[in-house]
Structure formats: structure tokens, C-alpha cells
């Protein structure tokens, strides 16, 4: 979660409600889940723009 928050912040994106989903620790074995929470449309668009620039489509061989 810390790595994700840092990477997002490097691109000027803040997800204020990012956190660990406590209910996920009830499973055995535990399966921690990161809750990304809600964000406004501006933040969603900024996140989509960053992901588009990171997207790499491999050429067919």
C-alpha cells in the first residue's frame, strides 16, 4: 500500500481513502487486500492518463 501511495504521489495523484481492508485478514490463509476507495472524476482521469502512458503493447512476433 505504501509503494502504491508513493508511486501515485509521484504523478500528483492522491487517493485519500487508500487503506488495507481489515476483513481480508479473517481468511485463512490471510489474503490482504488494498482498498483503493473512492475518488473524484478528476483523480480518476489523472490515474487513467498515467496508466495509459505506462501501457506497453508488444508487437506480434
MARVO-920001 format. One line per field, with one value per atom (N, C-alpha, C): residue number from 0; residue in one letter; atom name; y, z, x. Coordinates in steps of 0.001 Angstrom, whole numbers, plus 500000, padded with zeros to 6 digits. Example, Ala and Ser with C-alpha at 12.3 -4.5 7.8 and 13.67 -1.06 7.14 Angstrom:
BEGIN
num (0  0  0  1  1  1)
residuo (a  a  a  s  s  s)
atomo (N  CA  C  N  CA  C)
py (494310  495500  496700  497750  498940  500030)
pz (507800  507800  507800  507080  507140  507870)
px (513190  512300  513200  512850  513670  512900)
***
This chain:
BEGIN
num (0  0  0  1  1  1  2  2  2  3  3  3  4  4  4  5  5  5  6  6  6  7  7  7  8  8  8  9  9  9  10  10  10  11  11  11  12  12  12  13  13  13  14  14  14  15  15  15  16  16  16  17  17  17  18  18  18  19  19  19  20  20  20  21  21  21  22  22  22  23  23  23  24  24  24  25  25  25  26  26  26  27  27  27  28  28  28  29  29  29  30  30  30  31  31  31  32  32  32  33  33  33  34  34  34  35  35  35  36  36  36  37  37  37  38  38  38  39  39  39  40  40  40  41  41  41  42  42  42  43  43  43  44  44  44  45  45  45  46  46  46  47  47  47  48  48  48  49  49  49  50  50  50  51  51  51  52  52  52  53  53  53  54  54  54  55  55  55  56  56  56  57  57  57  58  58  58  59  59  59  60  60  60)
residuo (x  x  x  x  x  x  x  x  x  x  x  x  x  x  x  x  x  x  x  x  x  x  x  x  x  x  x  x  x  x  x  x  x  x  x  x  x  x  x  x  x  x  x  x  x  x  x  x  x  x  x  x  x  x  x  x  x  x  x  x  x  x  x  x  x  x  x  x  x  x  x  x  x  x  x  x  x  x  x  x  x  x  x  x  x  x  x  x  x  x  x  x  x  x  x  x  x  x  x  x  x  x  x  x  x  x  x  x  x  x  x  x  x  x  x  x  x  x  x  x  x  x  x  x  x  x  x  x  x  x  x  x  x  x  x  x  x  x  x  x  x  x  x  x  x  x  x  x  x  x  x  x  x  x  x  x  x  x  x  x  x  x  x  x  x  x  x  x  x  x  x  x  x  x  x  x  x  x  x  x  x  x  x)
atomo (N  CA  C  N  CA  C  N  CA  C  N  CA  C  N  CA  C  N  CA  C  N  CA  C  N  CA  C  N  CA  C  N  CA  C  N  CA  C  N  CA  C  N  CA  C  N  CA  C  N  CA  C  N  CA  C  N  CA  C  N  CA  C  N  CA  C  N  CA  C  N  CA  C  N  CA  C  N  CA  C  N  CA  C  N  CA  C  N  CA  C  N  CA  C  N  CA  C  N  CA  C  N  CA  C  N  CA  C  N  CA  C  N  CA  C  N  CA  C  N  CA  C  N  CA  C  N  CA  C  N  CA  C  N  CA  C  N  CA  C  N  CA  C  N  CA  C  N  CA  C  N  CA  C  N  CA  C  N  CA  C  N  CA  C  N  CA  C  N  CA  C  N  CA  C  N  CA  C  N  CA  C  N  CA  C  N  CA  C  N  CA  C  N  CA  C  N  CA  C  N  CA  C  N  CA  C  N  CA  C  N  CA  C)
py (498830  500000  501249  501208  502359  502616  501533  501676  502288  501830  502358  503830  504191  505590  506470  506005  506767  506928  505852  505909  506863  506813  507724  509169  509416  510775  511330  510462  510902  511468  511094  511592  512612  513078  514092  513558  512269  511635  511200  511582  511188  510478  509272  508548  508613  509564  509801  508618  507751  506654  505326  505360  504117  503504  502211  501545  500040  499350  497890  497480  496513  496011  495033  495441  494590  493236  493175  491915  490832  491229  490260  489423  489934  489186  488065  488018  486958  485639  485697  484482  483719  482425  481593  480796  480941  481904  483327  484296  485672  486121  486900  487406  488915  489652  491099  491757  492648  493402  494879  495597  497048  497664  498437  499132  500473  500650  501900  503003  502628  503627  504439  505537  506423  507554  508066  509260  510043  511312  512135  511886  512455  512225  512753  513886  514450  513483  512905  511952  510694  510198  509004  509251  510435  510763  510876  511461  511565  510184  509304  507931  507209  507367  506735  507256  508548  509122  508541  508398  507814  506366  505619  504216  504096  505000  504949  505176  506080  506329  505161  504389  503234  501994  502005  500841  500556  499348  498957  497785  497994  496915  496296  495010  494317  494074  494220  493919  492404  491940  490495  489992  488795  488238  487392)
pz (500000  500000  500000  500780  500838  499478  498797  497474  496474  496511  495598  495873  497142  497504  497018  497217  496797  495281  494556  493088  492572  493166  492751  493044  494219  494593  493656  493137  492196  490928  490659  489487  489883  491121  491574  491848  492106  492346  493795  494448  495834  495933  496452  496777  498297  498801  500243  501060  500466  501253  501041  500472  500271  501637  501754  503018  502862  503945  503961  504398  503715  504038  505202  506408  507583  507503  506851  506778  506042  505181  504413  505308  506504  507403  508124  507983  508616  507871  506621  505828  506327  506143  506451  505217  504604  504972  504661  505351  505162  503735  503204  501841  501908  502261  502413  501114  501238  500105  500359  499313  499410  498897  499750  499370  498763  497489  496820  497105  497520  497942  496805  497177  496213  495809  494606  494162  493246  493071  492192  490730  489826  488393  487962  488484  488116  488466  489656  490076  489220  488915  488066  486682  486130  484806  484867  485937  486091  486206  486956  487105  485761  485013  483696  482752  482811  481945  482271  483547  483945  483492  483666  483241  481729  480976  479515  479093  479759  479383  479752  480754  481197  480386  479645  478893  477748  477638  476560  475807  474546  473729  472936  473127  472421  470970  470106  468694  468526  467664  467403  466805  467187  466673  465475)
px (500828  500000  500884  501935  502847  503495  503917  504533  503566  502318  501307  501054  500909  500674  501832  503071  504250  504283  503993  504001  502926  501754  500686  501063  501610  502001  503072  503951  504980  504365  503118  502398  501337  501386  500442  499049  498941  497640  497546  496453  496228  494890  494901  493672  493537  492734  492690  492189  491410  490842  491559  492771  493517  493852  493703  493995  493941  494206  494149  492749  492173  490834  490958  490540  490733  490024  488890  488143  488935  489847  490626  491535  491857  492728  491985  490661  489878  490033  490427  490628  491844  491821  492984  493320  494476  495499  495020  495617  495176  495472  494581  494704  494512  495569  495429  494970  494018  493512  493741  494119  494267  492975  492330  491101  491485  491170  491521  490510  489331  488347  487775  487199  486538  487473  487250  487965  487043  487357  486524  486903  486131  486341  487710  488111  489420  490543  490501  491529  491486  490293  490153  490750  490513  491073  492593  493112  494565  495194  494553  495044  495020  493936  493829  494917  495211  496244  497614  497917  499202  499294  498212  498223  498365  497737  497882  499327  500038  501428  502330  501922  502707  502377  501290  500831  501782  502241  503141  502515  502263  501710  502851  503036  504100  503721  504685  504473  504364  503449  503383  504698  505092  506359  506128)
***
